Amino acid sequence: MDSLSVAAASGMRSRMDSLELLANNLANAGTAGYKSDREFYGLFTSSSADDPTGSTGVATLPVVEKQWTDFAQGTLVATGNPLDIGLSGKGFLAVNGPGGVVYTRNGNLRLSPAGELITGDGYTLRDVVNGTPIKLTPNKEVDIGKDGSVTQDGQTLGQIEIVDFKSTESLRKMSGGTFQNTDPKNKAFPAANVEVQQGKTESSNVAVPEHAMRLVGMMRQFEMLQKAVTLNATMDQKAIEDVARIPS
């Protein structure tokens, strides 16, 4: 394959990765606590591709080198639901996932049939003391303090565990706004300078207008690269036909 086709195909692949990322961000723009993914472009060196000058050698091709998550805080939006909580400041709600502790900023909470405080994914919130679920009495007023303490009828039923990490690079997105820590050395510790606000949820930090504009731009770039591949293939076919034609 010639250098033009290789470069165009590589560009199409990187745009496809970006389109998938942008589409997923836009699909989760309404998910509370969702953190948008971003891409970092790099150049892949290929020794098997053709050099742009026409000789076989080394070529650099555009690729999405890595994806990273933007953990910037979203806007806190009042919901009027006493079970909803929003975190103001750095930190994550520690919850009991199917395979261990996972982390989220989605404070759109509800009660399970057993009266346990759970996330929209069905994960129970952990008590800061021993990690057990926090249980409430249904249909009774609940007060959630700025420190995460949960109170009913003047009795403290537990305190929501809120943690932070020295580095967020080891946090891998599971689904929506839930993360798993993949590095045992990067241990969670109690979050400082974070405030729990009852009756609010944190909106996603997806900048919808920016993402929509980038999505359209990526689609146009993909179409142009696709046309370049088609045009190059047509030129190659034309050249083969001209060479193979027997002069009369």
C-alpha positions as CSV (number, residue, x, y, z in Angstrom):
1,M,0.0,0.0,0.0
2,D,1.4,3.4,-0.9
3,S,2.2,6.2,1.6
4,L,-0.9,8.3,0.8
5,S,-3.3,5.4,1.4
6,V,-1.5,4.3,4.6
7,A,-1.5,7.9,6.0
8,A,-5.2,8.4,5.1
9,A,-6.3,5.0,6.5
10,S,-4.4,5.8,9.7
11,G,-6.1,9.2,9.9
12,M,-9.5,7.6,9.4
13,R,-8.8,5.1,12.2
14,S,-7.8,7.9,14.7
15,R,-10.9,9.9,13.7
16,M,-13.1,6.8,14.3
17,D,-11.6,6.5,17.8
18,S,-12.3,10.2,18.4
19,L,-15.8,9.9,17.1
20,E,-16.6,7.0,19.4
21,L,-15.2,8.9,22.4
22,L,-17.2,12.1,21.5
23,A,-20.4,10.2,20.9
24,N,-20.0,8.4,24.3
25,N,-19.5,11.7,26.1
26,L,-22.5,13.2,24.5
27,A,-24.6,10.2,25.3
28,N,-23.7,10.6,29.0
29,A,-24.1,14.4,29.1
30,G,-27.1,14.0,31.2
31,T,-25.6,11.4,33.6
32,A,-25.0,12.9,37.1
33,G,-21.3,12.9,38.0
34,Y,-20.1,11.8,34.6
35,K,-16.5,12.8,33.7
36,S,-15.7,13.3,30.1
37,D,-13.0,11.4,28.3
38,R,-10.4,13.1,26.2
39,E,-7.9,11.9,23.7
40,F,-4.2,12.6,23.2
41,Y,-2.9,12.4,19.6
42,G,0.6,11.1,18.8
43,L,2.6,9.9,15.8
44,F,3.2,6.2,15.2
45,T,6.5,5.4,13.4
46,S,6.1,2.7,10.8
47,S,9.2,1.2,9.1
48,S,7.0,-0.9,6.7
49,A,5.2,2.0,5.2
50,D,6.4,4.0,2.2
51,D,8.1,7.3,2.6
52,P,6.2,10.3,1.2
53,T,9.0,10.8,-1.3
54,G,8.1,7.5,-2.9
55,S,11.0,5.3,-1.5
56,T,10.4,2.6,1.1
57,G,11.5,3.7,4.5
58,V,10.1,5.2,7.7
59,A,6.8,7.1,7.9
60,T,4.9,8.7,10.8
61,L,1.2,8.1,11.1
62,P,-1.4,9.9,13.3
63,V,-2.9,7.8,16.0
64,V,-4.8,8.3,19.3
65,E,-2.0,7.6,21.6
66,K,-4.0,7.5,24.8
67,Q,-7.3,8.4,26.3
68,W,-7.6,10.3,29.6
69,T,-10.5,11.4,31.8
70,D,-11.2,15.0,32.7
71,F,-12.0,15.0,36.5
72,A,-13.0,18.7,36.6
73,Q,-16.0,19.4,38.7
74,G,-19.4,19.7,37.1
75,T,-22.1,22.2,38.2
76,L,-24.2,21.4,41.3
77,V,-27.9,21.4,40.4
78,A,-30.7,21.5,42.9
79,T,-33.1,18.6,42.6
80,G,-35.3,18.9,45.7
81,N,-34.8,15.2,46.4
82,P,-33.5,14.7,50.0
83,L,-31.7,11.5,48.9
84,D,-29.6,13.3,46.2
85,I,-26.2,14.5,47.2
86,G,-23.5,16.5,45.3
87,L,-19.9,16.7,46.2
88,S,-18.3,20.2,46.2
89,G,-14.5,19.7,46.0
90,K,-12.3,16.8,45.2
91,G,-13.3,13.3,46.2
92,F,-15.4,10.3,45.4
93,L,-18.2,8.4,47.0
94,A,-16.9,4.9,48.0
95,V,-19.5,2.2,47.1
96,N,-19.6,-1.5,47.3
97,G,-19.4,-2.9,43.8
98,P,-19.9,-6.5,42.6
99,G,-16.1,-7.1,42.8
100,G,-15.1,-4.8,45.6
101,V,-15.0,-1.1,46.3
102,V,-15.6,1.3,43.4
103,Y,-15.9,5.0,43.3
104,T,-18.3,7.6,41.8
105,R,-19.5,11.2,42.0
106,N,-23.0,10.3,40.9
107,G,-25.0,11.3,44.0
108,N,-28.4,10.4,42.5
109,L,-29.3,8.1,45.4
110,R,-32.3,5.9,46.3
111,L,-33.4,3.3,48.8
112,S,-33.2,-0.4,48.0
113,P,-36.0,-2.7,49.1
114,A,-33.9,-3.5,52.1
115,G,-33.7,0.2,53.1
116,E,-30.1,0.5,52.1
117,L,-28.8,3.8,50.5
118,I,-27.7,2.9,47.0
119,T,-26.6,4.5,43.8
120,G,-28.5,4.4,40.5
121,D,-26.3,1.4,39.5
122,G,-27.5,-0.5,42.7
123,Y,-24.2,-0.2,44.6
124,T,-24.5,0.4,48.3
125,L,-22.9,3.4,49.9
126,R,-20.2,2.5,52.4
127,D,-20.2,3.7,56.1
128,V,-16.9,5.4,56.9
129,V,-16.4,3.2,60.0
130,N,-16.6,-0.3,58.6
131,G,-17.7,-0.1,55.0
132,T,-21.1,-1.6,55.6
133,P,-24.2,-0.3,53.9
134,I,-26.1,2.6,55.5
135,K,-29.7,1.7,56.2
136,L,-32.6,4.1,56.5
137,T,-36.2,3.9,57.5
138,P,-38.4,4.4,54.4
139,N,-40.8,7.3,54.3
140,K,-39.1,9.2,57.1
141,E,-37.3,12.5,56.8
142,V,-33.5,12.2,56.4
143,D,-30.8,14.7,56.9
144,I,-27.4,14.4,55.3
145,G,-24.8,16.7,56.7
146,K,-22.0,18.5,54.9
147,D,-19.6,15.9,56.3
148,G,-21.7,13.0,55.0
149,S,-23.3,12.1,58.2
150,V,-26.8,10.5,57.8
151,T,-29.4,11.3,60.4
152,Q,-33.0,10.2,61.0
153,D,-35.2,11.1,64.0
154,G,-32.1,12.8,65.6
155,Q,-30.2,9.5,65.4
156,T,-27.0,9.3,63.4
157,L,-27.2,6.1,61.2
158,G,-23.8,6.4,59.6
159,Q,-21.4,8.6,57.7
160,I,-20.9,8.3,54.0
161,E,-17.4,7.3,53.1
162,I,-15.8,9.9,50.8
163,V,-12.2,9.3,49.6
164,D,-9.6,10.8,47.3
165,F,-6.5,9.6,45.5
166,K,-3.0,11.0,45.2
167,S,-3.3,10.3,41.5
168,T,-6.4,9.7,39.3
169,E,-4.4,8.0,36.5
170,S,-5.1,4.6,37.9
171,L,-8.9,5.1,37.9
172,R,-10.5,3.2,35.1
173,K,-14.1,4.0,34.0
174,M,-16.4,1.0,34.4
175,S,-19.7,2.5,33.2
176,G,-21.2,5.9,33.4
177,G,-19.6,7.7,36.3
178,T,-18.2,4.7,38.2
179,F,-14.5,4.1,38.5
180,Q,-12.3,1.2,39.6
181,N,-8.8,1.7,41.1
182,T,-6.4,-0.5,39.1
183,D,-3.3,0.3,41.2
184,P,-3.1,-1.2,44.7
185,K,-0.2,1.2,45.6
186,N,-2.4,4.2,44.8
187,K,-4.5,3.8,48.0
188,A,-7.6,5.8,48.7
189,F,-7.6,8.1,51.7
190,P,-10.3,10.3,53.4
191,A,-11.0,13.3,51.3
192,A,-10.3,16.7,52.7
193,N,-11.9,20.0,51.8
194,V,-14.9,18.4,50.3
195,E,-18.5,19.3,51.2
196,V,-21.6,17.2,50.8
197,Q,-24.7,19.2,49.6
198,Q,-28.0,17.5,50.2
199,G,-30.8,17.9,47.6
200,K,-28.3,18.5,44.7
201,T,-26.5,16.4,42.2
202,E,-23.4,17.2,40.2
203,S,-24.0,17.5,36.5
204,S,-21.6,15.9,34.0
205,N,-18.6,18.1,32.9
206,V,-19.3,17.4,29.2
207,A,-19.3,20.7,27.3
208,V,-22.1,19.8,24.9
209,P,-21.6,22.7,22.4
210,E,-17.8,22.0,22.2
211,H,-18.4,18.3,21.8
212,A,-21.0,18.8,19.1
213,M,-18.7,21.1,17.1
214,R,-15.8,18.6,17.4
215,L,-18.1,15.8,16.4
216,V,-19.1,17.6,13.2
217,G,-15.5,18.5,12.5
218,M,-14.3,14.9,13.0
219,M,-17.0,13.6,10.7
220,R,-15.9,16.0,7.9
221,Q,-12.3,15.1,8.4
222,F,-13.2,11.4,8.1
223,E,-15.1,12.0,4.9
224,M,-12.2,13.9,3.3
225,L,-9.8,11.2,4.2
226,Q,-12.2,8.6,2.9
227,K,-12.4,10.5,-0.4
228,A,-8.6,10.7,-0.5
229,V,-8.4,6.9,-0.2
230,T,-11.0,6.4,-3.0
231,L,-9.3,9.0,-5.3
232,N,-5.9,7.3,-4.8
233,A,-7.3,3.9,-5.5
234,T,-8.9,5.3,-8.7
235,M,-5.6,6.9,-9.8
236,D,-3.8,3.6,-9.2
237,Q,-6.4,1.7,-11.2
238,K,-6.1,4.2,-14.0
239,A,-2.3,3.9,-14.0
240,I,-2.6,0.1,-14.2
241,E,-5.0,0.3,-17.1
242,D,-2.8,2.7,-19.0
243,V,0.3,0.6,-18.5
244,A,-1.5,-2.6,-19.6
245,R,-3.0,-1.0,-22.7
246,I,-1.4,-2.3,-25.8
247,P,-0.6,0.5,-28.3
248,S,-2.3,0.1,-31.6
